[in-house]
Amino acid sequence: MRKQRLSILIVLLLFLIIPEYYASASQDNDNFLDIGLMLSNYNYKEIDIDGTTLDSETGALPGAELTFSHQPSNSNLFLRGSSNISTGNLTYNGANCNLDTNRCTPISFSHPNTFFNIEGDIGFFLGENKTFVLYSGIGHTYWYRGTSGGPGDYSETYTLYYFPTGIIVNIIPSKVINISIDASLRSMFSGKVTAYFSQSYPSENDVALTLGNTTGGVIKVSMIYLFNKDFSLLITPWYESSSNGISNLGILTDKSTGSSYYMQEPNSNTNKYGLNLGIRVEL
C-alpha cells in the first residue's frame, strides 16, 4: 500500500508540479499541449499453462488523450505528463464453469469496459538539433471490466504500475511536417486484480489477487503538420503489447455451503493498436 501511494505521488509530481515550476522559471520555455481523440482496438487473452486460450476480450473503443510536454529551448531537459481514457463495450468469449462438476459451458456477451492510464516522464535531449530524447518515468494503468448483467457474470478491476524506459526520434523532412517516433519498454510492478463474485453470488466473497510482474512495450509514430508556430495537427498510429503474469492463489468461499476453492488468475496477453487524431498548441 505504501509503495502504491508513493508511486501515485511521483506521477502527480511529474505530471503537475515540475512542468509548472519550469514554466514559471524561464522565459524561453517551449510548452506543448496535445489534445486528441483515440480509436483503440483491443485483443486480450487469458492463457492456460499449456498455451491454450481460456477466454478473450475483443473490440474497438473510442477515447481521448491529453499530453503536456516541457521542452525548454535553453536546456536539454525534457518533461512530459500524459493521460488517456477509453470506454465502451467489448465482446467476451469464454466459458461458464461449475466448480462442483468441473464442467464448462461456452458463453459470449458484450459488456462495458473502461481503461485509464496516466504517466509522467523525465529525460534529456541528445544531438545538436535535439534529434533524440532518452527518458524514463512512472505510470499507472486501471481497467474496469463491467458486468453484462447476465447470470454468473461479475465485474473485475485491474490496477498496475510500471516504469517506462524509452527513446524519441524527431525527424524534420520539411518546414511544415515533423515526424516523431516514440518507443518504450514498460516494466510492470504492483499489479492486482479484484473479482467481485458477490455481485452474482451474494454468499461468496470477493477475491483480490496479486499479478506476476512482466515487461511490455509501446511504439507511436506521430505525423505533425505545422499550420504555424503555435498550432499543429497530429496524426498518431500506435501499437502496444503488454501482459500479466500468473497470480498468487486466492480462496473463494461459499458461505451457504461452506465449500472453499482456490482461485488463480492465469497468464494473459494484450495487444492494442489504434489511431489518435488531435491538435498541438504551443503555450
Buried (B, 14 or more C-beta within 10 A) or exposed (E): EEEBEEBBEBBEBBBEEBBEEBBEEBEEBEBBEBEBEBBBBBBBBBBEEEEEBBBBBBBEBEBBBBBBBBBBEEEEBBBBBBBBBBBBBBEBBBEEBEEEEEEEEEBEBEBBBBBBBBBBBBBEBEEEEBEBBEBBBBBBBBBBBBBBEEEBBBBBBBBBBBBBBBBBBBEBEEEEEBBBEBBBBBBBBBBBBBBBBBBBBEEBBBBBBBBBBBBBBBBBBBEBBBEEEEEBEBBBEBBBBBBBBBBEEBEBBBEEEEEEEEBEBBBBBBBBBBBBEBEBEBE
